[in-house]
């Protein structure tokens, strides 16, 4: 089976992707929350507003969902790193 690539350009794309991958794995928010050691409400918040999550928490979620993350940071001509593409 080949690798499926999901290029993410903005943090707003993370929530729907996280939700879709969770459902693809057959997990409810409660089940994912239990594996993460957080509440279902916290998982819901991750899916609605993932930019509020820590990098470590997102990496734990991806690991549970068996997702390999590859970062390709590009400088789009901006001198401010916060303006770089996510």
PDB file as gemmi writes it, atoms N, CA and C in Angstrom:
CRYST1    1.000    1.000    1.000  90.00  90.00  90.00 P 1                      
ATOM      1  N   UNK A   1       0.841  -1.174   0.000  1.00  0.00           N  
ATOM      2  CA  UNK A   1       0.000   0.000   0.000  1.00  0.00           C  
ATOM      3  C   UNK A   1       0.887   1.237   0.000  1.00  0.00           C  
ATOM      4  N   UNK A   2       0.551   2.237  -0.825  1.00  0.00           N  
ATOM      5  CA  UNK A   2       1.343   3.448  -0.945  1.00  0.00           C  
ATOM      6  C   UNK A   2       1.076   4.418   0.182  1.00  0.00           C  
ATOM      7  N   UNK A   3       1.894   5.432   0.216  1.00  0.00           N  
ATOM      8  CA  UNK A   3       1.771   6.476   1.225  1.00  0.00           C  
ATOM      9  C   UNK A   3       0.843   7.553   0.693  1.00  0.00           C  
ATOM     10  N   UNK A   4      -0.095   7.974   1.514  1.00  0.00           N  
ATOM     11  CA  UNK A   4      -0.965   9.081   1.173  1.00  0.00           C  
ATOM     12  C   UNK A   4      -0.386  10.342   1.787  1.00  0.00           C  
ATOM     13  N   UNK A   5      -0.250  11.374   0.986  1.00  0.00           N  
ATOM     14  CA  UNK A   5       0.334  12.628   1.446  1.00  0.00           C  
ATOM     15  C   UNK A   5      -0.778  13.658   1.599  1.00  0.00           C  
ATOM     16  N   UNK A   6      -0.787  14.337   2.738  1.00  0.00           N  
ATOM     17  CA  UNK A   6      -1.739  15.401   3.006  1.00  0.00           C  
ATOM     18  C   UNK A   6      -0.954  16.689   3.238  1.00  0.00           C  
ATOM     19  N   UNK A   7      -0.703  17.464   2.186  1.00  0.00           N  
ATOM     20  CA  UNK A   7       0.039  18.708   2.399  1.00  0.00           C  
ATOM     21  C   UNK A   7      -0.803  19.704   3.193  1.00  0.00           C  
ATOM     22  N   UNK A   8      -0.229  20.223   4.249  1.00  0.00           N  
ATOM     23  CA  UNK A   8      -0.913  21.180   5.113  1.00  0.00           C  
ATOM     24  C   UNK A   8      -0.272  22.546   4.900  1.00  0.00           C  
ATOM     25  N   UNK A   9      -1.077  23.510   4.512  1.00  0.00           N  
ATOM     26  CA  UNK A   9      -0.587  24.864   4.299  1.00  0.00           C  
ATOM     27  C   UNK A   9      -0.924  25.789   5.467  1.00  0.00           C  
ATOM     28  N   UNK A  10      -2.034  25.500   6.148  1.00  0.00           N  
ATOM     29  CA  UNK A  10      -2.457  26.343   7.269  1.00  0.00           C  
ATOM     30  C   UNK A  10      -2.883  25.469   8.439  1.00  0.00           C  
ATOM     31  N   UNK A  11      -2.837  26.026   9.634  1.00  0.00           N  
ATOM     32  CA  UNK A  11      -3.259  25.264  10.812  1.00  0.00           C  
ATOM     33  C   UNK A  11      -4.746  24.943  10.771  1.00  0.00           C  
ATOM     34  N   UNK A  12      -5.539  25.722  10.044  1.00  0.00           N  
ATOM     35  CA  UNK A  12      -6.971  25.457   9.952  1.00  0.00           C  
ATOM     36  C   UNK A  12      -7.257  24.127   9.258  1.00  0.00           C  
ATOM     37  N   UNK A  13      -6.320  23.629   8.479  1.00  0.00           N  
ATOM     38  CA  UNK A  13      -6.494  22.348   7.801  1.00  0.00           C  
ATOM     39  C   UNK A  13      -6.268  21.162   8.737  1.00  0.00           C  
ATOM     40  N   UNK A  14      -5.605  21.383   9.847  1.00  0.00           N  
ATOM     41  CA  UNK A  14      -5.270  20.279  10.748  1.00  0.00           C  
ATOM     42  C   UNK A  14      -6.494  19.662  11.413  1.00  0.00           C  
ATOM     43  N   UNK A  15      -7.433  20.487  11.857  1.00  0.00           N  
ATOM     44  CA  UNK A  15      -8.606  19.985  12.576  1.00  0.00           C  
ATOM     45  C   UNK A  15      -9.419  18.981  11.779  1.00  0.00           C  
ATOM     46  N   UNK A  16      -9.868  19.350  10.569  1.00  0.00           N  
ATOM     47  CA  UNK A  16     -10.628  18.396   9.763  1.00  0.00           C  
ATOM     48  C   UNK A  16      -9.830  17.139   9.422  1.00  0.00           C  
ATOM     49  N   UNK A  17      -8.525  17.295   9.200  1.00  0.00           N  
ATOM     50  CA  UNK A  17      -7.689  16.130   8.911  1.00  0.00           C  
ATOM     51  C   UNK A  17      -7.597  15.223  10.128  1.00  0.00           C  
ATOM     52  N   UNK A  18      -7.377  15.812  11.288  1.00  0.00           N  
ATOM     53  CA  UNK A  18      -7.303  15.034  12.522  1.00  0.00           C  
ATOM     54  C   UNK A  18      -8.603  14.253  12.734  1.00  0.00           C  
ATOM     55  N   UNK A  19      -9.731  14.920  12.564  1.00  0.00           N  
ATOM     56  CA  UNK A  19     -11.037  14.274  12.746  1.00  0.00           C  
ATOM     57  C   UNK A  19     -11.224  13.130  11.747  1.00  0.00           C  
ATOM     58  N   UNK A  20     -10.893  13.375  10.479  1.00  0.00           N  
ATOM     59  CA  UNK A  20     -11.048  12.343   9.452  1.00  0.00           C  
ATOM     60  C   UNK A  20     -10.162  11.135   9.732  1.00  0.00           C  
ATOM     61  N   UNK A  21      -8.924  11.378  10.140  1.00  0.00           N  
ATOM     62  CA  UNK A  21      -8.015  10.266  10.432  1.00  0.00           C  
ATOM     63  C   UNK A  21      -8.453   9.498  11.676  1.00  0.00           C  
ATOM     64  N   UNK A  22      -8.968  10.211  12.669  1.00  0.00           N  
ATOM     65  CA  UNK A  22      -9.487   9.538  13.872  1.00  0.00           C  
ATOM     66  C   UNK A  22     -10.627   8.602  13.486  1.00  0.00           C  
ATOM     67  N   UNK A  23     -11.550   9.104  12.671  1.00  0.00           N  
ATOM     68  CA  UNK A  23     -12.689   8.285  12.246  1.00  0.00           C  
ATOM     69  C   UNK A  23     -12.235   7.125  11.370  1.00  0.00           C  
ATOM     70  N   UNK A  24     -11.244   7.368  10.514  1.00  0.00           N  
ATOM     71  CA  UNK A  24     -10.709   6.311   9.660  1.00  0.00           C  
ATOM     72  C   UNK A  24     -10.137   5.171  10.502  1.00  0.00           C  
ATOM     73  N   UNK A  25      -9.560   5.507  11.650  1.00  0.00           N  
ATOM     74  CA  UNK A  25      -9.016   4.499  12.563  1.00  0.00           C  
ATOM     75  C   UNK A  25     -10.119   3.839  13.393  1.00  0.00           C  
ATOM     76  N   UNK A  26     -11.361   4.327  13.256  1.00  0.00           N  
ATOM     77  CA  UNK A  26     -12.479   3.759  13.998  1.00  0.00           C  
ATOM     78  C   UNK A  26     -12.510   4.185  15.453  1.00  0.00           C  
ATOM     79  N   UNK A  27     -11.910   5.332  15.756  1.00  0.00           N  
ATOM     80  CA  UNK A  27     -11.859   5.814  17.137  1.00  0.00           C  
ATOM     81  C   UNK A  27     -12.886   6.908  17.376  1.00  0.00           C  
ATOM     82  N   UNK A  28     -13.518   6.859  18.533  1.00  0.00           N  
ATOM     83  CA  UNK A  28     -14.368   7.959  18.964  1.00  0.00           C  
ATOM     84  C   UNK A  28     -13.489   8.991  19.655  1.00  0.00           C  
ATOM     85  N   UNK A  29     -14.061  10.166  19.894  1.00  0.00           N  
ATOM     86  CA  UNK A  29     -13.319  11.177  20.647  1.00  0.00           C  
ATOM     87  C   UNK A  29     -12.992  10.650  22.043  1.00  0.00           C  
ATOM     88  N   UNK A  30     -13.922   9.921  22.651  1.00  0.00           N  
ATOM     89  CA  UNK A  30     -13.677   9.354  23.984  1.00  0.00           C  
ATOM     90  C   UNK A  30     -12.498   8.391  23.971  1.00  0.00           C  
ATOM     91  N   UNK A  31     -12.432   7.537  22.956  1.00  0.00           N  
ATOM     92  CA  UNK A  31     -11.347   6.556  22.878  1.00  0.00           C  
ATOM     93  C   UNK A  31      -9.993   7.231  22.664  1.00  0.00           C  
ATOM     94  N   UNK A  32      -9.960   8.229  21.788  1.00  0.00           N  
ATOM     95  CA  UNK A  32      -8.711   8.953  21.568  1.00  0.00           C  
ATOM     96  C   UNK A  32      -8.305   9.700  22.829  1.00  0.00           C  
ATOM     97  N   UNK A  33      -9.281  10.299  23.490  1.00  0.00           N  
ATOM     98  CA  UNK A  33      -9.002  11.025  24.735  1.00  0.00           C  
ATOM     99  C   UNK A  33      -8.391  10.097  25.777  1.00  0.00           C  
ATOM    100  N   UNK A  34      -8.932   8.896  25.888  1.00  0.00           N  
ATOM    101  CA  UNK A  34      -8.409   7.937  26.867  1.00  0.00           C  
ATOM    102  C   UNK A  34      -6.954   7.593  26.559  1.00  0.00           C  
ATOM    103  N   UNK A  35      -6.649   7.384  25.285  1.00  0.00           N  
ATOM    104  CA  UNK A  35      -5.271   7.049  24.909  1.00  0.00           C  
ATOM    105  C   UNK A  35      -4.309   8.211  25.148  1.00  0.00           C  
ATOM    106  N   UNK A  36      -4.827   9.441  25.032  1.00  0.00           N  
ATOM    107  CA  UNK A  36      -3.996  10.626  25.250  1.00  0.00           C  
ATOM    108  C   UNK A  36      -3.934  11.039  26.713  1.00  0.00           C  
ATOM    109  N   UNK A  37      -4.861  10.518  27.522  1.00  0.00           N  
ATOM    110  CA  UNK A  37      -4.916  10.917  28.925  1.00  0.00           C  
ATOM    111  C   UNK A  37      -5.511  12.301  29.114  1.00  0.00           C  
ATOM    112  N   UNK A  38      -6.450  12.660  28.219  1.00  0.00           N  
ATOM    113  CA  UNK A  38      -7.125  13.953  28.302  1.00  0.00           C  
ATOM    114  C   UNK A  38      -8.631  13.729  28.227  1.00  0.00           C  
ATOM    115  N   UNK A  39      -9.404  14.788  28.324  1.00  0.00           N  
ATOM    116  CA  UNK A  39     -10.860  14.666  28.258  1.00  0.00           C  
ATOM    117  C   UNK A  39     -11.343  14.644  26.808  1.00  0.00           C  
ATOM    118  N   UNK A  40     -12.577  14.169  26.629  1.00  0.00           N  
ATOM    119  CA  UNK A  40     -13.192  14.202  25.304  1.00  0.00           C  
ATOM    120  C   UNK A  40     -13.318  15.641  24.819  1.00  0.00           C  
ATOM    121  N   UNK A  41     -13.591  16.545  25.753  1.00  0.00           N  
ATOM    122  CA  UNK A  41     -13.715  17.960  25.401  1.00  0.00           C  
ATOM    123  C   UNK A  41     -12.395  18.508  24.848  1.00  0.00           C  
ATOM    124  N   UNK A  42     -11.286  18.030  25.399  1.00  0.00           N  
ATOM    125  CA  UNK A  42      -9.973  18.466  24.909  1.00  0.00           C  
ATOM    126  C   UNK A  42      -9.728  17.946  23.491  1.00  0.00           C  
ATOM    127  N   UNK A  43     -10.173  16.724  23.205  1.00  0.00           N  
ATOM    128  CA  UNK A  43     -10.047  16.188  21.846  1.00  0.00           C  
ATOM    129  C   UNK A  43     -10.917  17.003  20.893  1.00  0.00           C  
ATOM    130  N   UNK A  44     -12.123  17.321  21.327  1.00  0.00           N  
ATOM    131  CA  UNK A  44     -13.008  18.152  20.515  1.00  0.00           C  
ATOM    132  C   UNK A  44     -12.358  19.497  20.213  1.00  0.00           C  
ATOM    133  N   UNK A  45     -11.729  20.084  21.218  1.00  0.00           N  
ATOM    134  CA  UNK A  45     -11.038  21.362  21.024  1.00  0.00           C  
ATOM    135  C   UNK A  45      -9.876  21.215  20.042  1.00  0.00           C  
ATOM    136  N   UNK A  46      -9.167  20.088  20.103  1.00  0.00           N  
ATOM    137  CA  UNK A  46      -8.078  19.832  19.151  1.00  0.00           C  
ATOM    138  C   UNK A  46      -8.604  19.805  17.720  1.00  0.00           C  
ATOM    139  N   UNK A  47      -9.769  19.189  17.540  1.00  0.00           N  
ATOM    140  CA  UNK A  47     -10.337  19.082  16.200  1.00  0.00           C  
ATOM    141  C   UNK A  47     -10.909  20.412  15.712  1.00  0.00           C  
ATOM    142  N   UNK A  48     -11.369  21.233  16.626  1.00  0.00           N  
ATOM    143  CA  UNK A  48     -11.929  22.535  16.248  1.00  0.00           C  
ATOM    144  C   UNK A  48     -10.861  23.606  16.085  1.00  0.00           C  
ATOM    145  N   UNK A  49      -9.858  23.576  16.961  1.00  0.00           N  
ATOM    146  CA  UNK A  49      -8.846  24.644  16.971  1.00  0.00           C  
ATOM    147  C   UNK A  49      -7.472  24.053  17.309  1.00  0.00           C  
ATOM    148  N   UNK A  50      -6.902  23.275  16.379  1.00  0.00           N  
ATOM    149  CA  UNK A  50      -5.633  22.598  16.661  1.00  0.00           C  
ATOM    150  C   UNK A  50      -4.458  23.544  16.865  1.00  0.00           C  
ATOM    151  N   UNK A  51      -4.572  24.776  16.394  1.00  0.00           N  
ATOM    152  CA  UNK A  51      -3.455  25.707  16.571  1.00  0.00           C  
ATOM    153  C   UNK A  51      -3.224  26.044  18.036  1.00  0.00           C  
ATOM    154  N   UNK A  52      -4.188  25.718  18.902  1.00  0.00           N  
ATOM    155  CA  UNK A  52      -4.017  25.940  20.333  1.00  0.00           C  
ATOM    156  C   UNK A  52      -3.267  24.815  21.032  1.00  0.00           C  
ATOM    157  N   UNK A  53      -3.021  23.719  20.319  1.00  0.00           N  
ATOM    158  CA  UNK A  53      -2.347  22.560  20.913  1.00  0.00           C  
ATOM    159  C   UNK A  53      -0.832  22.727  20.861  1.00  0.00           C  
ATOM    160  N   UNK A  54      -0.174  22.070  21.788  1.00  0.00           N  
ATOM    161  CA  UNK A  54       1.287  22.062  21.750  1.00  0.00           C  
ATOM    162  C   UNK A  54       1.754  21.124  20.635  1.00  0.00           C  
ATOM    163  N   UNK A  55       2.957  21.356  20.175  1.00  0.00           N  
ATOM    164  CA  UNK A  55       3.544  20.489  19.158  1.00  0.00           C  
ATOM    165  C   UNK A  55       3.620  19.057  19.673  1.00  0.00           C  
ATOM    166  N   UNK A  56       4.002  18.903  20.944  1.00  0.00           N  
ATOM    167  CA  UNK A  56       4.125  17.570  21.542  1.00  0.00           C  
ATOM    168  C   UNK A  56       2.785  16.840  21.549  1.00  0.00           C  
ATOM    169  N   UNK A  57       1.712  17.555  21.876  1.00  0.00           N  
ATOM    170  CA  UNK A  57       0.394  16.917  21.894  1.00  0.00           C  
ATOM    171  C   UNK A  57      -0.003  16.485  20.494  1.00  0.00           C  
ATOM    172  N   UNK A  58       0.217  17.348  19.511  1.00  0.00           N  
ATOM    173  CA  UNK A  58      -0.114  16.975  18.137  1.00  0.00           C  
ATOM    174  C   UNK A  58       0.697  15.762  17.688  1.00  0.00           C  
ATOM    175  N   UNK A  59       1.960  15.708  18.059  1.00  0.00           N  
ATOM    176  CA  UNK A  59       2.781  14.555  17.687  1.00  0.00           C  
ATOM    177  C   UNK A  59       2.266  13.278  18.346  1.00  0.00           C  
ATOM    178  N   UNK A  60       1.786  13.369  19.586  1.00  0.00           N  
ATOM    179  CA  UNK A  60       1.205  12.196  20.254  1.00  0.00           C  
ATOM    180  C   UNK A  60      -0.058  11.735  19.528  1.00  0.00           C  
ATOM    181  N   UNK A  61      -0.878  12.693  19.106  1.00  0.00           N  
ATOM    182  CA  UNK A  61      -2.101  12.348  18.367  1.00  0.00           C  
ATOM    183  C   UNK A  61      -1.738  11.636  17.075  1.00  0.00           C  
ATOM    184  N   UNK A  62      -0.795  12.202  16.329  1.00  0.00           N  
ATOM    185  CA  UNK A  62      -0.401  11.580  15.066  1.00  0.00           C  
ATOM    186  C   UNK A  62       0.149  10.173  15.300  1.00  0.00           C  
ATOM    187  N   UNK A  63       0.916   9.990  16.360  1.00  0.00           N  
ATOM    188  CA  UNK A  63       1.468   8.663  16.663  1.00  0.00           C  
ATOM    189  C   UNK A  63       0.346   7.664  16.937  1.00  0.00           C  
ATOM    190  N   UNK A  64      -0.643   8.067  17.724  1.00  0.00           N  
ATOM    191  CA  UNK A  64      -1.772   7.179  18.024  1.00  0.00           C  
ATOM    192  C   UNK A  64      -2.534   6.832  16.751  1.00  0.00           C  
ATOM    193  N   UNK A  65      -2.643   7.800  15.849  1.00  0.00           N  
ATOM    194  CA  UNK A  65      -3.371   7.581  14.599  1.00  0.00           C  
ATOM    195  C   UNK A  65      -2.494   6.954  13.513  1.00  0.00           C  
ATOM    196  N   UNK A  66      -1.262   6.576  13.884  1.00  0.00           N  
ATOM    197  CA  UNK A  66      -0.323   5.937  12.947  1.00  0.00           C  
ATOM    198  C   UNK A  66      -0.029   6.819  11.737  1.00  0.00           C  
ATOM    199  N   UNK A  67       0.186   8.095  12.007  1.00  0.00           N  
ATOM    200  CA  UNK A  67       0.493   9.056  10.950  1.00  0.00           C  
ATOM    201  C   UNK A  67       1.957   9.458  11.060  1.00  0.00           C  
ATOM    202  N   UNK A  68       2.658   9.364   9.944  1.00  0.00           N  
ATOM    203  CA  UNK A  68       4.043   9.823   9.895  1.00  0.00           C  
ATOM    204  C   UNK A  68       4.035  11.285   9.464  1.00  0.00           C  
ATOM    205  N   UNK A  69       4.692  12.120  10.234  1.00  0.00           N  
ATOM    206  CA  UNK A  69       4.724  13.552   9.956  1.00  0.00           C  
ATOM    207  C   UNK A  69       6.087  13.926   9.394  1.00  0.00           C  
ATOM    208  N   UNK A  70       6.054  14.651   8.301  1.00  0.00           N  
ATOM    209  CA  UNK A  70       7.279  15.151   7.685  1.00  0.00           C  
ATOM    210  C   UNK A  70       7.130  16.660   7.538  1.00  0.00           C  
ATOM    211  N   UNK A  71       8.045  17.397   8.151  1.00  0.00           N  
ATOM    212  CA  UNK A  71       7.993  18.852   8.079  1.00  0.00           C  
ATOM    213  C   UNK A  71       8.867  19.345   6.941  1.00  0.00           C  
ATOM    214  N   UNK A  72       8.305  20.190   6.131  1.00  0.00           N  
ATOM    215  CA  UNK A  72       9.040  20.800   5.030  1.00  0.00           C  
ATOM    216  C   UNK A  72       8.880  22.301   5.184  1.00  0.00           C  
ATOM    217  N   UNK A  73       9.724  22.898   6.014  1.00  0.00           N  
ATOM    218  CA  UNK A  73       9.627  24.327   6.284  1.00  0.00           C  
ATOM    219  C   UNK A  73      10.284  25.103   5.159  1.00  0.00           C  
ATOM    220  N   UNK A  74       9.515  26.002   4.595  1.00  0.00           N  
ATOM    221  CA  UNK A  74      10.023  26.815   3.500  1.00  0.00           C  
ATOM    222  C   UNK A  74       9.965  28.273   3.892  1.00  0.00           C  
ATOM    223  N   UNK A  75      10.990  28.983   3.549  1.00  0.00           N  
ATOM    224  CA  UNK A  75      10.979  30.423   3.755  1.00  0.00           C  
ATOM    225  C   UNK A  75      10.398  31.028   2.487  1.00  0.00           C  
ATOM    226  N   UNK A  76       9.209  31.607   2.617  1.00  0.00           N  
ATOM    227  CA  UNK A  76       8.521  32.157   1.449  1.00  0.00           C  
ATOM    228  C   UNK A  76       8.940  33.598   1.156  1.00  0.00           C  
ATOM    229  N   UNK A  77      10.172  33.927   1.483  1.00  0.00           N  
ATOM    230  CA  UNK A  77      10.662  35.269   1.246  1.00  0.00           C  
ATOM    231  C   UNK A  77      10.479  36.191   2.423  1.00  0.00           C  
ATOM    232  N   UNK A  78       9.870  35.688   3.473  1.00  0.00           N  
ATOM    233  CA  UNK A  78       9.627  36.494   4.665  1.00  0.00           C  
ATOM    234  C   UNK A  78      10.832  36.409   5.588  1.00  0.00           C  
ATOM    235  N   UNK A  79      11.148  37.507   6.211  1.00  0.00           N  
ATOM    236  CA  UNK A  79      12.235  37.492   7.187  1.00  0.00           C  
ATOM    237  C   UNK A  79      11.717  37.132   8.568  1.00  0.00           C  
ATOM    238  N   UNK A  80      10.401  37.030   8.715  1.00  0.00           N  
ATOM    239  CA  UNK A  80       9.771  36.703   9.990  1.00  0.00           C  
ATOM    240  C   UNK A  80       9.351  35.239   9.974  1.00  0.00           C  
ATOM    241  N   UNK A  81       9.971  34.372  10.798  1.00  0.00           N  
ATOM    242  CA  UNK A  81       9.633  32.944  10.794  1.00  0.00           C  
ATOM    243  C   UNK A  81       8.162  32.679  11.076  1.00  0.00           C  
ATOM    244  N   UNK A  82       7.482  33.550  11.820  1.00  0.00           N  
ATOM    245  CA  UNK A  82       6.070  33.312  12.124  1.00  0.00           C  
ATOM    246  C   UNK A  82       5.199  33.470  10.888  1.00  0.00           C  
ATOM    247  N   UNK A  83       5.736  34.068   9.833  1.00  0.00           N  
ATOM    248  CA  UNK A  83       4.984  34.240   8.601  1.00  0.00           C  
ATOM    249  C   UNK A  83       5.257  33.129   7.595  1.00  0.00           C  
ATOM    250  N   UNK A  84       6.108  32.181   7.954  1.00  0.00           N  
ATOM    251  CA  UNK A  84       6.403  31.082   7.048  1.00  0.00           C  
ATOM    252  C   UNK A  84       5.207  30.161   6.937  1.00  0.00           C  
ATOM    253  N   UNK A  85       5.107  29.453   5.827  1.00  0.00           N  
ATOM    254  CA  UNK A  85       4.033  28.484   5.632  1.00  0.00           C  
ATOM    255  C   UNK A  85       4.119  27.416   6.697  1.00  0.00           C  
ATOM    256  N   UNK A  86       2.996  27.020   7.220  1.00  0.00           N  
ATOM    257  CA  UNK A  86       2.958  26.020   8.274  1.00  0.00           C  
ATOM    258  C   UNK A  86       3.235  24.735   7.636  1.00  0.00           C  
TER     259      UNK A  86                                                      
END                                                                             
